[in-house]
């Protein structure tokens, strides 16, 4: 019996806020990079990519201009 | 190149006045890079290292950029024909970290955008297809939110093309 246990509480209903990481790169990221076939397809596709920049990227750029670069 | 903004932050090349020993990001390898290796890499022209600071001494964050080449070898011929016959030029965002005391201040946005802008400026002089980064897994979503795309066979290897960054600037009427 699970008396008193609400199954909906099996997972945390309110996830803790995700903190921005402090380390953004693999510390040993200077290794040689090579392309597999699937990677190469992604590179080729990027040449015809016309996606518009996301709002996330735009917001970050505006924040950068406001906080770091002079108006 | 980068001026003082509204909050007093500015980004400048790493120099001897910066307190490298006082920087801690929670990853000893990245701390050690800044403290022991970064200046050597600069003097050997292997990397350029930039620091986010508000007083010219305290390092709030840093990043490094290097020229990189992606080897297109061993690809099936039909694919190889669509790629240049030489290594694909790119700019490597090799190291990027912020001080743990600044966590939650969104400084990651600032140094990433500075790195992208610096890489874009460089790409106007020396061609580079994209900025590439080997991300820590817990930072992967951060880059994806900023339009980076993964290499399909290397999920922690991400890229953002210079063409995409140029579209950002032209959309904001910033590009020349």
gemmi code that builds the backbone of each chain (N, CA, C; Angstrom):
import gemmi

chains = {
    "A": [
        ("UNK", (0.836, -1.195, 0.000), (0.000, 0.000, 0.000), (0.874, 1.250, 0.000)),
        ("UNK", (0.386, 2.198, -0.722), (1.089, 3.479, -0.732), (0.212, 4.547, -0.118)),
        ("UNK", (-0.361, 4.200, 1.023), (-1.268, 5.133, 1.662), (-0.612, 6.489, 1.863)),
        ("UNK", (-1.346, 7.507, 1.483), (-0.838, 8.862, 1.715), (0.117, 9.343, 0.652)),
        ("UNK", (0.451, 8.463, -0.293), (1.398, 8.893, -1.329), (0.655, 9.270, -2.595)),
        ("UNK", (0.819, 10.451, -3.018), (0.205, 10.906, -4.255), (1.137, 10.546, -5.411)),
        ("UNK", (0.650, 9.680, -6.318), (1.540, 9.268, -7.417), (2.057, 10.447, -8.226)),
        ("UNK", (1.306, 11.512, -8.266), (1.746, 12.660, -9.059), (2.990, 13.307, -8.462)),
        ("UNK", (3.283, 12.937, -7.202), (4.461, 13.519, -6.562), (5.707, 12.664, -6.813)),
        ("UNK", (5.548, 11.627, -7.645), (6.697, 10.768, -7.906), (7.827, 11.552, -8.547)),
        ("UNK", (7.484, 12.572, -9.307), (8.521, 13.439, -9.860), (8.321, 14.838, -9.292)),
        ("UNK", (9.379, 15.552, -9.195), (9.308, 16.891, -8.637), (8.500, 17.792, -9.567)),
        ("UNK", (7.350, 18.289, -9.123), (6.528, 19.097, -10.023), (7.164, 20.437, -10.359)),
        ("UNK", (8.001, 20.916, -9.485), (8.657, 22.193, -9.758), (10.155, 21.941, -9.863)),
        ("UNK", (10.621, 21.887, -11.086), (12.052, 21.634, -11.282), (12.851, 22.834, -10.798)),
        ("UNK", (13.983, 22.590, -10.167), (14.791, 23.726, -9.726), (15.277, 24.511, -10.926)),
        ("UNK", (15.449, 25.810, -10.772), (15.919, 26.597, -11.902), (17.295, 26.118, -12.357)),
        ("UNK", (17.476, 26.102, -13.663), (18.758, 25.673, -14.201), (19.739, 26.822, -14.128)),
        ("UNK", (20.797, 26.603, -13.408), (21.812, 27.649, -13.305), (22.691, 27.626, -14.541)),
        ("UNK", (23.062, 28.784, -14.979), (23.998, 28.886, -16.091), (25.287, 28.148, -15.714)),
        ("UNK", (25.807, 27.360, -16.632), (27.084, 26.707, -16.320), (28.210, 27.732, -16.203)),
        ("UNK", (29.290, 27.330, -15.574), (30.456, 28.211, -15.514), (31.551, 27.725, -16.464)),
        ("UNK", (31.491, 26.460, -16.826), (32.493, 25.902, -17.725), (31.786, 25.484, -19.009)),
        ("UNK", (32.161, 26.085, -20.102), (31.401, 25.936, -21.333), (32.104, 25.083, -22.374)),
        ("UNK", (33.324, 24.717, -22.112), (34.069, 23.972, -23.126), (34.765, 22.784, -22.494)),
        ("UNK", (34.933, 21.765, -23.290), (35.742, 20.635, -22.871), (37.165, 21.153, -22.649)),
        ("UNK", (37.758, 20.849, -21.513), (39.103, 21.399, -21.259), (40.142, 20.940, -22.266)),
        ("UNK", (39.883, 19.842, -22.927), (40.863, 19.332, -23.892), (40.262, 19.378, -25.289)),
        ("UNK", (39.862, 20.569, -25.685), (39.113, 20.692, -26.937), (40.001, 20.958, -28.139)),
        ("UNK", (41.314, 20.868, -27.966), (42.218, 21.224, -29.060), (42.573, 20.035, -29.946)),
        ("UNK", (41.830, 18.956, -29.791), (42.141, 17.782, -30.598), (41.786, 18.017, -32.060)),
        ("UNK", (42.350, 17.196, -32.910), (42.064, 17.306, -34.335), (40.597, 16.964, -34.598)),
        ("UNK", (39.977, 17.753, -35.429), (38.584, 17.514, -35.792), (38.551, 16.881, -37.171)),
        ("UNK", (37.715, 15.888, -37.333), (37.540, 15.298, -38.652), (36.055, 15.062, -38.887)),
        ("UNK", (35.714, 14.925, -40.158), (34.313, 14.803, -40.531), (33.958, 13.360, -40.863)),
        ("UNK", (32.876, 12.896, -40.310), (32.282, 11.659, -40.799), (31.343, 12.039, -41.945)),
        ("UNK", (30.788, 11.041, -42.589), (29.874, 11.323, -43.705), (28.676, 12.142, -43.224)),
        ("UNK", (28.110, 11.773, -42.081), (26.943, 12.516, -41.579), (27.329, 13.947, -41.219)),
        ("UNK", (28.511, 14.111, -40.651), (28.981, 15.460, -40.325), (29.138, 16.290, -41.607)),
        ("UNK", (29.693, 15.649, -42.627), (29.904, 16.357, -43.893), (28.572, 16.793, -44.503)),
        ("UNK", (27.571, 15.935, -44.373), (26.232, 16.312, -44.871), (25.739, 17.569, -44.155)),
        ("UNK", (26.004, 17.651, -42.859), (25.563, 18.827, -42.098), (26.302, 20.084, -42.554)),
        ("UNK", (27.579, 19.930, -42.856), (28.355, 21.074, -43.356), (27.789, 21.545, -44.688)),
        ("UNK", (27.554, 20.592, -45.584), (27.041, 20.940, -46.916), (25.669, 21.597, -46.794)),
        ("UNK", (24.835, 21.053, -45.924), (23.496, 21.637, -45.725), (23.594, 23.060, -45.194)),
        ("UNK", (24.630, 23.332, -44.412), (24.749, 24.669, -43.812), (24.962, 25.743, -44.873)),
        ("UNK", (25.495, 25.350, -46.046), (25.754, 26.358, -47.079), (24.467, 26.899, -47.685)),
        ("UNK", (23.418, 26.099, -47.603), (22.130, 26.549, -48.134), (21.161, 26.932, -47.023)),
        ("UNK", (21.670, 26.984, -45.821), (20.813, 27.272, -44.669), (20.377, 28.739, -44.695)),
        ("UNK", (19.095, 28.947, -44.577), (18.596, 30.327, -44.548), (17.775, 30.585, -43.282)),
        ("UNK", (17.985, 29.736, -42.259), (17.251, 29.955, -41.002), (17.478, 31.377, -40.507)),
        ("UNK", (16.450, 31.908, -39.926), (16.612, 33.213, -39.302), (17.200, 33.020, -37.900)),
        ("UNK", (17.985, 33.960, -37.440), (18.508, 33.846, -36.075), (17.371, 33.779, -35.066)),
        ("UNK", (17.562, 32.979, -34.045), (16.525, 32.790, -33.031), (16.423, 34.027, -32.143)),
        ("UNK", (15.329, 34.095, -31.423), (15.184, 35.194, -30.465), (16.249, 35.100, -29.375)),
        ("UNK", (16.632, 33.866, -29.035), (17.678, 33.690, -28.028), (18.989, 34.329, -28.435)),
        ("UNK", (19.341, 34.130, -29.708), (20.585, 34.713, -30.205), (20.458, 36.236, -30.294)),
        ("UNK", (19.307, 36.696, -30.751), (19.110, 38.153, -30.845), (19.176, 38.799, -29.466)),
        ("UNK", (18.518, 38.175, -28.494), (18.527, 38.737, -27.138), (19.945, 38.784, -26.581)),
        ("UNK", (20.685, 37.718, -26.832), (22.060, 37.678, -26.321), (22.891, 38.780, -26.960)),
        ("UNK", (22.675, 39.007, -28.251), (23.443, 40.057, -28.920), (23.077, 41.436, -28.377)),
        ("UNK", (21.776, 41.657, -28.147), (21.357, 42.952, -27.596), (21.955, 43.159, -26.201)),
        ("UNK", (21.951, 42.090, -25.412), (22.525, 42.171, -24.067), (24.021, 42.484, -24.148)),
        ("UNK", (24.672, 41.848, -25.085), (26.100, 42.096, -25.291), (26.344, 43.557, -25.674)),
        ("UNK", (25.542, 44.055, -26.608), (25.716, 45.437, -27.038), (25.465, 46.417, -25.887)),
        ("UNK", (24.501, 46.075, -25.050), (24.131, 46.976, -23.961), (25.155, 46.940, -22.826)),
        ("UNK", (25.607, 45.734, -22.507), (26.443, 45.595, -21.306), (27.923, 45.684, -21.567)),
        ("UNK", (28.333, 45.384, -22.787), (29.778, 45.355, -23.049), (30.190, 46.414, -24.053)),
        ("UNK", (29.491, 46.459, -25.140), (29.895, 47.414, -26.169), (29.211, 48.755, -25.923)),
        ("UNK", (29.867, 49.829, -26.240), (29.256, 51.145, -26.047), (28.106, 51.366, -27.004)),
        ("UNK", (27.125, 52.156, -26.540), (25.961, 52.430, -27.387), (26.388, 53.295, -28.558)),
    ],
    "B": [
        ("UNK", (38.870, 47.591, -29.366), (37.952, 46.807, -30.179), (36.603, 46.687, -29.481)),
        ("UNK", (36.625, 46.455, -28.196), (35.390, 46.335, -27.444), (35.406, 47.347, -26.318)),
        ("UNK", (34.356, 48.138, -26.223), (34.374, 49.230, -25.279), (33.639, 48.928, -23.992)),
        ("UNK", (33.627, 49.904, -23.106), (32.961, 49.754, -21.824), (31.469, 49.930, -22.022)),
        ("UNK", (30.694, 48.995, -21.501), (29.254, 49.055, -21.653), (28.589, 49.679, -20.449)),
        ("UNK", (27.263, 49.600, -20.442), (26.487, 50.281, -19.408), (26.804, 49.778, -18.011)),
        ("UNK", (27.169, 48.521, -17.894), (27.443, 47.957, -16.574), (28.921, 47.982, -16.220)),
        ("UNK", (29.701, 48.649, -17.028), (31.117, 48.759, -16.729), (31.942, 47.574, -17.166)),
        ("UNK", (31.323, 46.589, -17.820), (32.073, 45.432, -18.289), (32.791, 45.770, -19.584)),
        ("UNK", (33.935, 45.219, -19.728), (34.595, 45.283, -21.021), (35.428, 44.032, -21.238)),
        ("UNK", (35.718, 43.812, -22.490), (36.478, 42.623, -22.878), (37.761, 43.089, -23.527)),
        ("UNK", (38.855, 42.522, -23.059), (40.149, 42.922, -23.587), (41.058, 41.707, -23.655)),
        ("UNK", (42.094, 41.785, -24.468), (43.035, 40.673, -24.524), (43.684, 40.436, -23.161)),
        ("UNK", (43.923, 39.184, -22.835), (44.592, 38.844, -21.577), (45.921, 39.574, -21.504)),
        ("UNK", (46.182, 40.195, -20.359), (47.460, 40.900, -20.179), (47.957, 40.677, -18.759)),
        ("UNK", (49.189, 41.059, -18.471), (49.775, 40.742, -17.156), (49.038, 41.384, -15.981)),
        ("UNK", (48.247, 42.418, -16.214), (47.533, 43.066, -15.105), (46.364, 42.220, -14.602)),
        ("UNK", (45.937, 41.268, -15.377), (44.785, 40.449, -14.964), (45.181, 39.457, -13.871)),
        ("UNK", (44.320, 39.345, -12.878), (44.559, 38.427, -11.756), (44.105, 37.029, -12.153)),
        ("UNK", (45.009, 36.313, -12.788), (44.647, 34.981, -13.275), (44.493, 33.994, -12.129)),
        ("UNK", (45.309, 34.181, -11.075), (45.242, 33.236, -9.948), (43.908, 33.327, -9.214)),
        ("UNK", (43.262, 34.465, -9.296), (42.007, 34.648, -8.575), (40.791, 34.100, -9.302)),
        ("UNK", (41.019, 33.550, -10.498), (39.890, 33.058, -11.293), (39.624, 31.591, -10.986)),
        ("UNK", (38.358, 31.288, -10.727), (37.969, 29.891, -10.479), (36.607, 29.643, -11.120)),
        ("UNK", (36.578, 28.678, -12.010), (35.315, 28.373, -12.704), (34.725, 27.046, -12.268)),
        ("UNK", (35.437, 26.311, -11.410), (34.920, 25.017, -10.985), (35.474, 23.852, -11.780)),
        ("UNK", (36.295, 24.138, -12.765), (36.930, 23.088, -13.576), (38.421, 23.384, -13.548)),
        ("UNK", (39.151, 22.576, -12.807), (40.552, 22.914, -12.566), (41.345, 23.004, -13.872)),
        ("UNK", (40.978, 22.202, -14.854), (41.735, 22.238, -16.114), (41.578, 23.593, -16.804)),
        ("UNK", (40.397, 24.175, -16.714), (40.191, 25.489, -17.329), (40.888, 26.579, -16.509)),
        ("UNK", (40.819, 26.463, -15.171), (41.542, 27.422, -14.327), (43.036, 27.363, -14.632)),
        ("UNK", (43.545, 26.149, -14.697), (44.978, 25.968, -14.943), (45.363, 26.500, -16.313)),
        ("UNK", (44.485, 26.329, -17.285), (44.780, 26.862, -18.615), (45.011, 28.364, -18.533)),
        ("UNK", (44.088, 29.054, -17.863), (44.218, 30.514, -17.777), (45.472, 30.892, -16.997)),
        ("UNK", (45.731, 30.166, -15.917), (46.824, 30.546, -15.026), (48.200, 30.176, -15.568)),
        ("UNK", (48.287, 29.058, -16.283), (49.607, 28.538, -16.653), (49.889, 28.526, -18.162)),
        ("UNK", (48.861, 28.349, -18.965), (49.133, 28.077, -20.387), (48.732, 29.208, -21.319)),
        ("UNK", (47.743, 29.992, -20.918), (47.162, 30.962, -21.854), (48.212, 31.932, -22.389)),
        ("UNK", (49.049, 32.461, -21.519), (50.013, 33.456, -21.988), (51.048, 32.826, -22.917)),
        ("UNK", (51.382, 31.567, -22.647), (52.292, 30.863, -23.566), (51.641, 30.695, -24.932)),
        ("UNK", (50.363, 30.309, -24.927), (49.663, 30.136, -26.207), (49.629, 31.447, -26.986)),
        ("UNK", (49.442, 32.547, -26.269), (49.401, 33.853, -26.929), (50.770, 34.171, -27.529)),
        ("UNK", (51.814, 33.982, -26.716), (53.151, 34.357, -27.196), (53.582, 33.478, -28.371)),
        ("UNK", (53.038, 32.270, -28.433), (53.373, 31.371, -29.546), (52.384, 31.492, -30.705)),
        ("UNK", (51.459, 32.426, -30.589), (50.449, 32.638, -31.635), (49.599, 31.395, -31.883)),
        ("UNK", (49.333, 30.662, -30.820), (48.480, 29.483, -30.932), (47.033, 29.808, -30.586)),
        ("UNK", (46.840, 30.868, -29.834), (45.483, 31.256, -29.433), (45.484, 32.730, -29.085)),
        ("UNK", (44.314, 33.304, -29.136), (44.084, 34.630, -28.571), (43.109, 34.438, -27.413)),
        ("UNK", (43.441, 35.051, -26.294), (42.633, 34.870, -25.087), (42.084, 36.226, -24.671)),
        ("UNK", (40.796, 36.275, -24.443), (40.119, 37.522, -24.088), (39.449, 37.370, -22.736)),
        ("UNK", (39.453, 38.472, -21.992), (39.000, 38.466, -20.609), (37.849, 39.448, -20.449)),
        ("UNK", (36.836, 39.016, -19.731), (35.745, 39.923, -19.338), (36.080, 40.447, -17.941)),
        ("UNK", (36.089, 41.756, -17.806), (36.462, 42.372, -16.540), (35.665, 43.662, -16.359)),
        ("UNK", (35.682, 44.167, -15.152), (35.067, 45.487, -14.957), (36.038, 46.455, -14.300)),
        ("UNK", (37.273, 45.979, -14.063), (38.255, 46.862, -13.441), (39.659, 46.697, -14.023)),
        ("UNK", (39.778, 45.911, -15.043), (41.093, 45.710, -15.661), (41.961, 44.732, -14.905)),
        ("UNK", (41.458, 44.190, -13.792), (42.244, 43.247, -13.000), (41.483, 41.938, -12.760)),
        ("UNK", (40.261, 42.072, -12.266), (39.488, 40.884, -11.907), (38.954, 40.193, -13.159)),
        ("UNK", (39.217, 38.901, -13.260), (38.752, 38.138, -14.419), (37.380, 37.557, -14.089)),
        ("UNK", (36.374, 38.069, -14.745), (35.012, 37.554, -14.542), (34.753, 36.347, -15.445)),
        ("UNK", (35.415, 36.333, -16.569), (35.271, 35.240, -17.516), (36.334, 35.377, -18.586)),
        ("UNK", (36.503, 34.326, -19.351), (37.481, 34.405, -20.431), (37.105, 33.429, -21.530)),
        ("UNK", (37.665, 33.659, -22.701), (37.538, 32.687, -23.778), (38.785, 32.732, -24.639)),
        ("UNK", (38.987, 31.671, -25.398), (40.113, 31.636, -26.329), (39.607, 31.282, -27.720)),
        ("UNK", (40.253, 31.869, -28.696), (39.950, 31.590, -30.099), (41.233, 31.176, -30.816)),
        ("UNK", (41.091, 30.200, -31.690), (42.222, 29.748, -32.511), (41.716, 29.400, -33.899)),
        ("UNK", (42.604, 29.533, -34.862), (42.284, 29.015, -36.186), (42.248, 27.500, -36.104)),
        ("UNK", (41.323, 26.914, -36.825), (41.182, 25.458, -36.800), (40.918, 24.965, -38.214)),
        ("UNK", (41.178, 23.705, -38.423), (40.916, 23.084, -39.717), (40.272, 21.727, -39.466)),
        ("UNK", (39.199, 21.486, -40.173), (38.490, 20.220, -39.996), (38.829, 19.312, -41.162)),
        ("UNK", (39.343, 18.158, -40.825), (39.840, 17.225, -41.838), (38.674, 16.535, -42.556)),
        ("UNK", (38.574, 16.723, -43.883), (37.482, 16.057, -44.607), (37.893, 14.705, -45.188)),
        ("UNK", (38.994, 14.160, -44.700), (39.515, 12.926, -45.300), (38.589, 11.745, -45.042)),
        ("UNK", (38.778, 10.726, -45.845), (38.080, 9.440, -45.671), (36.570, 9.531, -45.855)),
        ("UNK", (36.137, 10.486, -46.647), (34.708, 10.583, -46.924), (34.390, 9.840, -48.219)),
        ("UNK", (33.176, 9.351, -48.342), (32.779, 8.774, -49.629), (32.921, 9.821, -50.732)),
        ("UNK", (33.302, 9.378, -51.901), (33.622, 10.301, -52.987), (32.501, 11.298, -53.306)),
        ("UNK", (31.241, 10.857, -53.378), (30.185, 11.826, -53.710), (30.118, 12.974, -52.705)),
        ("UNK", (30.397, 12.683, -51.455), (30.399, 13.740, -50.445), (31.653, 14.587, -50.559)),
        ("UNK", (32.773, 13.921, -50.733), (34.048, 14.636, -50.811), (34.038, 15.653, -51.948)),
        ("UNK", (33.346, 15.306, -53.030), (33.302, 16.206, -54.187), (32.577, 17.510, -53.866)),
        ("UNK", (31.709, 17.453, -52.862), (30.935, 18.650, -52.512), (31.666, 19.542, -51.513)),
        ("UNK", (32.766, 19.044, -51.015), (33.536, 19.805, -50.027), (34.816, 20.305, -50.672)),
        ("UNK", (35.438, 21.310, -50.069), (36.733, 21.736, -50.598), (37.751, 20.598, -50.490)),
        ("UNK", (38.766, 20.653, -51.345), (39.778, 19.596, -51.334), (40.782, 19.788, -50.212)),
        ("UNK", (40.651, 20.883, -49.528), (41.539, 21.156, -48.397), (40.708, 21.119, -47.118)),
        ("UNK", (41.401, 21.229, -45.999), (40.699, 21.184, -44.720), (39.752, 22.372, -44.603)),
        ("UNK", (38.636, 22.122, -43.973), (37.602, 23.144, -43.841), (38.032, 24.167, -42.787)),
        ("UNK", (38.151, 25.438, -43.164), (38.637, 26.419, -42.178), (37.541, 26.817, -41.192)),
        ("UNK", (37.914, 26.957, -39.954), (36.950, 27.318, -38.914), (37.683, 28.080, -37.813)),
        ("UNK", (36.919, 28.621, -36.894), (37.496, 29.265, -35.714), (37.078, 28.445, -34.497)),
        ("UNK", (38.064, 27.993, -33.754), (37.796, 27.152, -32.582), (37.622, 28.015, -31.338)),
        ("UNK", (36.458, 27.904, -30.728), (36.244, 28.474, -29.398), (36.759, 27.419, -28.426)),
        ("UNK", (38.046, 27.523, -28.139), (38.723, 26.433, -27.442), (38.438, 26.372, -25.957)),
        ("UNK", (38.412, 27.533, -25.322), (38.149, 27.586, -23.874), (37.150, 28.700, -23.621)),
        ("UNK", (36.228, 28.444, -22.727), (35.281, 29.491, -22.341), (34.785, 29.161, -20.949)),
        ("UNK", (34.884, 30.136, -20.044), (34.463, 29.894, -18.657), (34.172, 31.226, -17.982)),
        ("UNK", (33.321, 31.167, -16.971), (33.091, 32.340, -16.129), (33.393, 31.968, -14.681)),
        ("UNK", (33.710, 32.960, -13.892), (34.039, 32.724, -12.496), (32.787, 32.266, -11.742)),
        ("UNK", (32.961, 31.313, -10.842), (31.802, 30.766, -10.115), (31.065, 31.853, -9.332)),
        ("UNK", (31.775, 32.893, -8.909), (31.108, 33.970, -8.159), (30.172, 34.785, -9.038)),
        ("UNK", (30.319, 34.636, -10.354), (29.467, 35.380, -11.286), (28.384, 34.492, -11.892)),
        ("UNK", (28.289, 33.266, -11.393), (27.286, 32.351, -11.949), (25.888, 32.928, -11.747)),
        ("UNK", (25.081, 32.820, -12.763), (23.718, 33.321, -12.676), (23.573, 34.756, -13.138)),
        ("UNK", (24.658, 35.380, -13.518), (24.609, 36.782, -13.976), (24.513, 36.878, -15.499)),
        ("UNK", (24.349, 35.741, -16.150), (24.250, 35.712, -17.614), (25.491, 36.238, -18.308)),
        ("UNK", (26.623, 36.102, -17.667), (27.841, 36.569, -18.320), (28.248, 35.638, -19.462)),
        ("UNK", (27.743, 34.399, -19.421), (28.016, 33.481, -20.531), (27.549, 34.061, -21.851)),
        ("UNK", (26.375, 34.709, -21.821), (25.873, 35.372, -23.033), (26.884, 36.380, -23.552)),
        ("UNK", (27.427, 37.157, -22.634), (28.312, 38.247, -23.046), (29.590, 37.720, -23.686)),
        ("UNK", (30.196, 36.738, -23.037), (31.465, 36.290, -23.606), (31.243, 35.464, -24.868)),
        ("UNK", (30.129, 34.730, -24.934), (29.861, 34.002, -26.181), (29.660, 34.982, -27.341)),
        ("UNK", (28.869, 36.017, -27.117), (28.615, 36.948, -28.213), (29.881, 37.706, -28.586)),
        ("UNK", (30.708, 38.005, -27.599), (31.991, 38.635, -27.912), (32.832, 37.703, -28.774)),
        ("UNK", (32.863, 36.427, -28.399), (33.652, 35.453, -29.162), (33.127, 35.341, -30.596)),
        ("UNK", (31.806, 35.289, -30.735), (31.233, 35.184, -32.085), (31.549, 36.428, -32.895)),
        ("UNK", (31.451, 37.575, -32.246), (31.705, 38.812, -32.984), (33.177, 38.903, -33.388)),
        ("UNK", (34.045, 38.513, -32.486), (35.471, 38.532, -32.801), (35.774, 37.567, -33.949)),
        ("UNK", (35.172, 36.394, -33.881), (35.383, 35.393, -34.936), (34.838, 35.902, -36.269)),
        ("UNK", (33.700, 36.558, -36.209), (33.118, 37.091, -37.458), (34.021, 38.163, -38.051)),
        ("UNK", (34.536, 39.041, -37.192), (35.449, 40.073, -37.704), (36.677, 39.422, -38.334)),
        ("UNK", (37.193, 38.408, -37.668), (38.350, 37.702, -38.216), (38.042, 37.031, -39.539)),
        ("UNK", (36.830, 36.514, -39.661), (36.461, 35.779, -40.876), (36.318, 36.701, -42.077)),
        ("UNK", (36.227, 37.979, -41.829), (36.157, 38.931, -42.943), (37.550, 39.190, -43.517)),
        ("UNK", (38.560, 38.803, -42.754), (39.942, 38.967, -43.217), (40.491, 37.627, -43.707)),
        ("UNK", (40.238, 36.598, -42.934), (40.692, 35.250, -43.286), (39.472, 34.339, -43.206)),
        ("UNK", (39.138, 33.710, -44.308), (37.894, 32.952, -44.377), (37.776, 31.885, -43.309)),
        ("UNK", (36.609, 31.769, -42.760), (36.309, 30.703, -41.801), (34.830, 30.348, -41.978)),
        ("UNK", (34.573, 29.070, -42.099), (33.208, 28.622, -42.349), (32.315, 28.831, -41.133)),
        ("UNK", (32.856, 28.564, -39.939), (32.006, 28.565, -38.743), (32.873, 28.702, -37.495)),
        ("UNK", (32.215, 29.001, -36.397), (32.838, 28.831, -35.079), (32.486, 27.429, -34.613)),
        ("UNK", (33.482, 26.700, -34.141), (33.237, 25.351, -33.648), (33.613, 25.287, -32.177)),
        ("UNK", (32.928, 24.439, -31.457), (33.195, 24.300, -30.028), (32.972, 22.860, -29.610)),
        ("UNK", (33.846, 22.382, -28.747), (33.698, 21.070, -28.117), (33.122, 21.354, -26.738)),
        ("UNK", (31.816, 21.206, -26.607), (31.160, 21.666, -25.388), (31.202, 20.638, -24.265)),
        ("UNK", (31.196, 21.138, -23.065), (30.909, 20.242, -21.947), (29.431, 19.873, -22.059)),
        ("UNK", (29.121, 18.653, -21.723), (27.749, 18.176, -21.941), (26.721, 19.045, -21.219)),
        ("UNK", (27.061, 19.507, -20.029), (26.071, 20.309, -19.287), (25.917, 21.720, -19.846)),
        ("UNK", (26.773, 22.104, -20.774), (26.653, 23.430, -21.400), (26.079, 23.329, -22.811)),
        ("UNK", (25.777, 22.120, -23.236), (25.334, 21.921, -24.621), (24.071, 22.724, -24.921)),
        ("UNK", (23.117, 22.685, -24.001), (21.862, 23.408, -24.236), (22.097, 24.915, -24.357)),
        ("UNK", (23.078, 25.405, -23.635), (23.412, 26.834, -23.719), (23.741, 27.213, -25.165)),
        ("UNK", (24.573, 26.415, -25.802), (24.949, 26.724, -27.188), (23.774, 26.523, -28.139)),
        ("UNK", (22.993, 25.475, -27.892), (21.854, 25.225, -28.785), (20.872, 26.393, -28.729)),
        ("UNK", (20.724, 26.987, -27.548), (19.835, 28.163, -27.436), (20.365, 29.348, -28.232)),
        ("UNK", (21.659, 29.321, -28.529), (22.283, 30.388, -29.305), (22.549, 29.935, -30.738)),
        ("UNK", (21.722, 28.997, -31.216), (21.682, 28.606, -32.633), (22.837, 27.732, -33.094)),
        ("UNK", (23.669, 27.246, -32.175), (24.681, 26.281, -32.593), (23.979, 24.998, -33.020)),
        ("UNK", (24.607, 24.277, -33.923), (24.085, 23.001, -34.395), (25.114, 21.909, -34.104)),
        ("UNK", (24.654, 20.706, -33.797), (25.618, 19.626, -33.543), (26.084, 18.958, -34.829)),
        ("UNK", (27.306, 18.475, -34.817), (27.729, 17.538, -35.850), (27.047, 16.208, -35.520)),
        ("UNK", (26.352, 15.618, -36.497), (25.526, 14.447, -36.188), (26.273, 13.314, -35.494)),
        ("UNK", (27.513, 13.072, -35.896), (28.245, 11.952, -35.286), (29.075, 12.360, -34.069)),
        ("UNK", (29.050, 13.628, -33.731), (29.792, 14.113, -32.568), (28.891, 15.102, -31.827)),
        ("UNK", (27.952, 14.589, -31.047), (26.900, 15.454, -30.483), (27.412, 16.606, -29.618)),
        ("UNK", (28.609, 16.467, -29.050), (29.144, 17.572, -28.243), (30.028, 18.510, -29.062)),
        ("UNK", (30.170, 18.200, -30.338), (30.873, 19.124, -31.240), (29.807, 19.957, -31.948)),
        ("UNK", (29.859, 21.253, -31.750), (28.823, 22.133, -32.270), (29.434, 23.177, -33.194)),
        ("UNK", (28.594, 23.702, -34.079), (29.076, 24.778, -34.957), (28.000, 25.825, -35.143)),
        ("UNK", (28.458, 27.029, -35.395), (27.570, 28.125, -35.798), (28.249, 28.820, -36.964)),
        ("UNK", (27.583, 28.846, -38.098), (28.249, 29.361, -39.298), (28.378, 30.888, -39.235)),
        ("UNK", (29.400, 31.364, -39.879), (29.582, 32.809, -39.975), (28.465, 33.432, -40.806)),
        ("UNK", (27.912, 32.661, -41.731), (26.780, 33.166, -42.523), (25.579, 33.416, -41.607)),
        ("UNK", (25.376, 32.526, -40.649), (24.239, 32.708, -39.734), (24.468, 33.942, -38.865)),
        ("UNK", (25.695, 34.117, -38.412), (25.980, 35.302, -37.588), (25.801, 36.577, -38.414)),
        ("UNK", (26.211, 36.520, -39.674), (26.020, 37.690, -40.542), (24.533, 37.993, -40.721)),
        ("UNK", (23.700, 36.943, -40.789), (22.251, 37.177, -40.888), (21.734, 37.857, -39.633)),
        ("UNK", (22.296, 37.490, -38.483), (21.906, 38.165, -37.242), (22.211, 39.653, -37.333)),
        ("UNK", (23.419, 39.963, -37.774), (23.811, 41.373, -37.834), (22.993, 42.135, -38.869)),
        ("UNK", (22.770, 41.517, -40.016), (22.011, 42.238, -41.051), (20.563, 42.416, -40.622)),
        ("UNK", (20.026, 41.427, -39.893), (18.651, 41.550, -39.404), (18.503, 42.647, -38.376)),
        ("UNK", (19.587, 42.915, -37.667), (19.558, 43.990, -36.667), (20.136, 45.274, -37.241)),
        ("UNK", (20.373, 45.258, -38.551), (20.917, 46.434, -39.252), (22.244, 46.877, -38.671)),
        ("UNK", (23.085, 45.895, -38.389), (24.383, 46.211, -37.797), (25.508, 45.983, -38.793)),
        ("UNK", (25.321, 44.958, -39.657), (26.406, 44.625, -40.579), (26.670, 45.778, -41.531)),
        ("UNK", (27.927, 45.918, -41.885), (28.291, 46.993, -42.809), (27.958, 46.588, -44.226)),
    ],
}
model = gemmi.Model(1)
for chain_id, residues in chains.items():
    chain = gemmi.Chain(chain_id)
    for i, (resn, *xyz) in enumerate(residues, 1):
        res = gemmi.Residue()
        res.name, res.seqid = resn, gemmi.SeqId(i, " ")
        for name, pos in zip(("N", "CA", "C"), xyz):
            atom = gemmi.Atom()
            atom.name, atom.element = name, gemmi.Element(name[0])
            atom.pos, atom.b_iso = gemmi.Position(*pos), 0.0
            res.add_atom(atom)
        chain.add_residue(res)
    model.add_chain(chain)
structure = gemmi.Structure()
structure.add_model(model)
structure.setup_entities()
